[in-house]
Amino acid sequence: MSGQARTEERTAINEERVAIQAVAAVLGDSLKKVASADESQQIAILGTAAIVACLPGVADIPRERLAAVIGILSQGRSEEFRKRIAQFIGMSVTVSARLPEIVAQQKAARAKKKN
């Protein structure tokens, strides 16, 4: 691998790391508010989860990376807190993975209505 290719790979890895840390910060902040959230706060949190689920590549994030983020977010917290973070992140990944299928179903249903 050439020096240029290594530099580009390191840059891509650093950019990915920064993006993951930014998403982790947003999710972490949101999750801290879940316990005492009223309905409007829950709507905002679930809206954030929806946006995260729509980001390209979310379904393809390696499980080891997700586990690392969960570890960072739950550091110094209870096992119950860690489980709640894992469930929240799992929900976003599951929705992201199912999104293409759901969009295809919606398109088919709209096409059926037009005919």
Backbone as CSV, one residue per row, in Angstrom:
resi,resn,N_x,N_y,N_z,CA_x,CA_y,CA_z,C_x,C_y,C_z
1,MET,0.856,-1.165,0.000,0.000,0.000,0.000,0.906,1.233,0.000
2,SER,0.600,2.181,-0.860,1.431,3.374,-0.964,1.195,4.299,0.224
3,GLY,2.131,5.239,0.390,1.996,6.210,1.478,0.737,7.039,1.335
4,GLN,0.397,7.406,0.103,-0.817,8.195,-0.170,-2.063,7.400,0.230
5,ALA,-2.089,6.118,-0.129,-3.233,5.276,0.200,-3.375,5.120,1.710
6,ARG,-2.247,4.950,2.407,-2.293,4.838,3.875,-2.817,6.117,4.512
7,THR,-2.357,7.254,4.000,-2.814,8.547,4.516,-4.314,8.705,4.303
8,GLU,-4.782,8.342,3.117,-6.218,8.443,2.827,-7.018,7.507,3.725
9,GLU,-6.487,6.307,3.951,-7.171,5.352,4.821,-7.233,5.879,6.253
10,ARG,-6.117,6.429,6.744,-6.108,7.001,8.100,-7.082,8.164,8.210
11,THR,-7.123,9.004,7.180,-8.049,10.136,7.182,-9.484,9.642,7.239
12,ALA,-9.800,8.634,6.428,-11.154,8.079,6.418,-11.508,7.488,7.774
13,ILE,-10.568,6.775,8.382,-10.805,6.178,9.702,-11.019,7.272,10.741
14,ASN,-10.212,8.328,10.702,-10.368,9.435,11.653,-11.704,10.132,11.462
15,GLU,-12.102,10.350,10.212,-13.391,10.995,9.949,-14.534,10.127,10.446
16,GLU,-14.417,8.812,10.236,-15.438,7.885,10.712,-15.502,7.911,12.234
17,ARG,-14.346,7.942,12.881,-14.292,7.977,14.346,-14.964,9.244,14.875
18,VAL,-14.686,10.383,14.247,-15.296,11.650,14.664,-16.808,11.581,14.488
19,ALA,-17.256,11.017,13.361,-18.699,10.901,13.114,-19.352,10.003,14.154
20,ILE,-18.717,8.884,14.475,-19.268,7.966,15.479,-19.326,8.642,16.843
21,GLN,-18.284,9.390,17.184,-18.277,10.085,18.474,-19.377,11.141,18.524
22,ALA,-19.617,11.821,17.399,-20.672,12.833,17.366,-22.038,12.188,17.554
23,VAL,-22.276,11.078,16.843,-23.544,10.365,16.992,-23.674,9.829,18.409
24,ALA,-22.589,9.292,18.954,-22.623,8.774,20.323,-22.962,9.882,21.314
25,ALA,-22.418,11.063,21.103,-22.702,12.189,21.994,-24.174,12.562,21.940
26,VAL,-24.730,12.615,20.733,-26.148,12.950,20.581,-27.010,11.880,21.227
27,LEU,-26.714,10.619,20.935,-27.500,9.536,21.526,-27.351,9.508,23.039
28,GLY,-26.138,9.709,23.516,-25.903,9.700,24.951,-26.703,10.780,25.653
29,ASP,-26.682,11.972,25.088,-27.439,13.080,25.666,-28.928,12.768,25.645
30,SER,-29.392,12.218,24.525,-30.808,11.875,24.408,-31.198,10.807,25.425
31,LEU,-30.362,9.799,25.562,-30.689,8.714,26.478,-30.701,9.161,27.927
32,LYS,-29.865,10.107,28.278,-29.850,10.625,29.654,-31.190,11.279,29.983
33,LYS,-31.829,11.807,28.949,-33.096,12.507,29.164,-34.303,11.584,29.110
34,VAL,-34.120,10.360,28.608,-35.240,9.440,28.443,-35.941,9.146,29.759
35,ALA,-35.172,8.914,30.807,-35.751,8.501,32.086,-36.764,9.503,32.623
36,SER,-36.497,10.778,32.452,-37.404,11.787,32.992,-38.130,12.548,31.888
37,ALA,-38.147,12.000,30.706,-38.705,12.716,29.566,-40.232,12.723,29.596
38,ASP,-40.797,13.882,29.285,-42.229,13.934,29.074,-42.494,13.578,27.614
39,GLU,-43.734,13.594,27.205,-44.084,13.141,25.859,-43.383,13.939,24.759
40,SER,-43.302,15.258,24.900,-42.659,16.058,23.860,-41.171,15.745,23.759
41,GLN,-40.535,15.470,24.895,-39.123,15.081,24.873,-38.947,13.718,24.231
42,GLN,-39.845,12.800,24.527,-39.771,11.478,23.924,-39.937,11.567,22.407
43,ILE,-40.816,12.448,21.951,-40.997,12.652,20.516,-39.691,13.139,19.895
44,ALA,-39.033,14.070,20.557,-37.756,14.581,20.049,-36.690,13.484,20.013
45,ILE,-36.651,12.670,21.051,-35.675,11.582,21.118,-35.937,10.558,20.021
46,LEU,-37.197,10.176,19.851,-37.528,9.207,18.808,-37.315,9.805,17.419
47,GLY,-37.525,11.115,17.287,-37.217,11.785,16.021,-35.737,11.695,15.709
48,THR,-34.907,11.884,16.723,-33.458,11.744,16.544,-33.119,10.313,16.151
49,ALA,-33.761,9.350,16.790,-33.522,7.937,16.444,-33.917,7.664,14.999
50,ALA,-35.006,8.277,14.551,-35.453,8.089,13.168,-34.425,8.641,12.184
51,ILE,-33.885,9.801,12.498,-32.872,10.399,11.617,-31.624,9.523,11.586
52,VAL,-31.200,9.050,12.747,-30.023,8.174,12.809,-30.276,6.907,11.989
53,ALA,-31.475,6.344,12.102,-31.803,5.125,11.361,-31.761,5.351,9.854
54,CYS,-32.016,6.576,9.418,-32.019,6.884,7.989,-30.629,7.189,7.430
55,LEU,-29.655,7.388,8.271,-28.313,7.690,7.790,-27.754,6.500,7.028
56,PRO,-27.074,6.770,5.914,-26.502,5.653,5.157,-25.455,4.908,5.978
57,GLY,-25.490,3.601,5.882,-24.486,2.776,6.524,-24.757,2.387,7.965
58,VAL,-25.821,2.907,8.566,-26.090,2.590,9.974,-26.272,1.082,10.161
59,ALA,-26.999,0.449,9.254,-27.232,-0.995,9.372,-25.948,-1.796,9.189
60,ASP,-24.940,-1.183,8.578,-23.689,-1.887,8.292,-22.598,-1.637,9.329
61,ILE,-22.904,-0.888,10.366,-21.892,-0.617,11.391,-21.551,-1.929,12.084
62,PRO,-20.272,-2.282,12.139,-19.888,-3.541,12.795,-20.314,-3.560,14.260
63,ARG,-20.774,-4.702,14.696,-21.259,-4.855,16.066,-20.192,-4.506,17.101
64,GLU,-18.921,-4.767,16.765,-17.849,-4.442,17.714,-17.791,-2.935,17.957
65,ARG,-18.015,-2.145,16.895,-17.999,-0.687,17.027,-19.177,-0.228,17.889
66,LEU,-20.333,-0.836,17.656,-21.499,-0.487,18.463,-21.252,-0.838,19.925
67,ALA,-20.672,-1.989,20.160,-20.372,-2.395,21.540,-19.405,-1.402,22.185
68,ALA,-18.436,-0.924,21.406,-17.488,0.060,21.938,-18.190,1.362,22.298
69,VAL,-19.100,1.800,21.443,-19.853,3.036,21.716,-20.730,2.857,22.949
70,ILE,-21.380,1.710,23.040,-22.216,1.432,24.216,-21.359,1.464,25.478
71,GLY,-20.163,0.901,25.393,-19.247,0.918,26.535,-18.883,2.333,26.943
72,ILE,-18.609,3.185,25.944,-18.259,4.585,26.226,-19.437,5.310,26.864
73,LEU,-20.620,5.144,26.280,-21.796,5.859,26.776,-22.252,5.401,28.150
74,SER,-21.998,4.138,28.462,-22.501,3.617,29.729,-21.426,3.537,30.810
75,GLN,-20.271,4.098,30.544,-19.171,4.058,31.508,-19.609,4.668,32.843
76,GLY,-19.428,3.910,33.895,-19.778,4.393,35.227,-21.265,4.330,35.536
77,ARG,-22.033,3.716,34.657,-23.487,3.605,34.851,-23.858,2.177,35.228
78,SER,-25.106,2.000,35.572,-25.605,0.680,35.962,-25.753,-0.231,34.747
79,GLU,-25.878,-1.509,35.033,-26.105,-2.509,33.977,-27.438,-2.226,33.278
80,GLU,-28.427,-1.798,34.030,-29.740,-1.455,33.451,-29.603,-0.309,32.452
81,PHE,-28.825,0.690,32.787,-28.583,1.825,31.882,-27.912,1.332,30.601
82,ARG,-26.902,0.459,30.753,-26.196,-0.086,29.592,-27.161,-0.850,28.694
83,LYS,-28.046,-1.633,29.301,-29.029,-2.396,28.521,-29.968,-1.464,27.769
84,ARG,-30.362,-0.370,28.389,-31.273,0.578,27.738,-30.599,1.259,26.550
85,ILE,-29.323,1.588,26.701,-28.582,2.168,25.578,-28.493,1.149,24.448
86,ALA,-28.158,-0.081,24.791,-28.034,-1.134,23.782,-29.360,-1.332,23.053
87,GLN,-30.463,-1.303,23.779,-31.783,-1.462,23.154,-32.082,-0.303,22.212
88,PHE,-31.772,0.901,22.636,-32.026,2.088,21.819,-31.208,2.042,20.532
89,ILE,-29.934,1.728,20.662,-29.068,1.649,19.489,-29.509,0.484,18.607
90,GLY,-29.841,-0.634,19.229,-30.330,-1.791,18.469,-31.576,-1.451,17.671
91,MET,-32.466,-0.656,18.269,-33.676,-0.241,17.568,-33.317,0.569,16.325
92,SER,-32.394,1.501,16.452,-31.996,2.321,15.309,-31.381,1.472,14.206
93,VAL,-30.532,0.522,14.581,-29.885,-0.347,13.591,-30.924,-1.254,12.922
94,THR,-31.841,-1.803,13.708,-32.878,-2.676,13.145,-33.765,-1.912,12.168
95,VAL,-34.169,-0.724,12.548,-34.995,0.091,11.653,-34.216,0.411,10.386
96,SER,-32.959,0.758,10.532,-32.127,1.066,9.375,-32.011,-0.135,8.443
97,ALA,-31.847,-1.320,9.007,-31.721,-2.536,8.202,-33.015,-2.859,7.466
98,ARG,-34.137,-2.570,8.088,-35.440,-2.874,7.484,-35.944,-1.782,6.553
99,LEU,-35.300,-0.631,6.608,-35.774,0.521,5.846,-35.934,0.257,4.349
100,PRO,-34.958,-0.339,3.666,-35.148,-0.580,2.230,-36.395,-1.429,1.934
101,GLU,-36.617,-2.446,2.744,-37.788,-3.315,2.576,-39.089,-2.526,2.784
102,ILE,-39.120,-1.707,3.817,-40.320,-0.924,4.124,-40.598,0.099,3.032
103,VAL,-39.546,0.770,2.554,-39.705,1.749,1.472,-40.234,1.057,0.220
104,ALA,-39.705,-0.115,-0.099,-40.168,-0.862,-1.277,-41.640,-1.233,-1.134
105,GLN,-42.042,-1.644,0.054,-43.447,-1.984,0.291,-44.344,-0.760,0.117
106,GLN,-43.891,0.390,0.627,-44.672,1.614,0.489,-44.802,2.028,-0.973
107,LYS,-43.710,1.914,-1.729,-43.751,2.243,-3.158,-44.713,1.324,-3.898
108,ALA,-44.676,0.035,-3.578,-45.568,-0.925,-4.222,-47.022,-0.614,-3.894
109,ALA,-47.285,-0.251,-2.656,-48.653,0.088,-2.243,-49.136,1.346,-2.965
110,ARG,-48.258,2.356,-3.093,-48.647,3.572,-3.828,-48.901,3.276,-5.296
111,ALA,-48.054,2.437,-5.881,-48.217,2.088,-7.292,-49.533,1.341,-7.497
112,LYS,-49.871,0.490,-6.548,-51.112,-0.280,-6.612,-52.325,0.647,-6.549
113,LYS,-52.251,1.677,-5.708,-53.343,2.636,-5.566,-53.562,3.429,-6.856
114,LYS,-52.467,3.728,-7.542,-52.557,4.526,-8.782,-53.186,3.726,-9.902
115,ASN,-53.047,2.406,-9.861,-53.610,1.547,-10.931,-55.021,1.201,-10.696
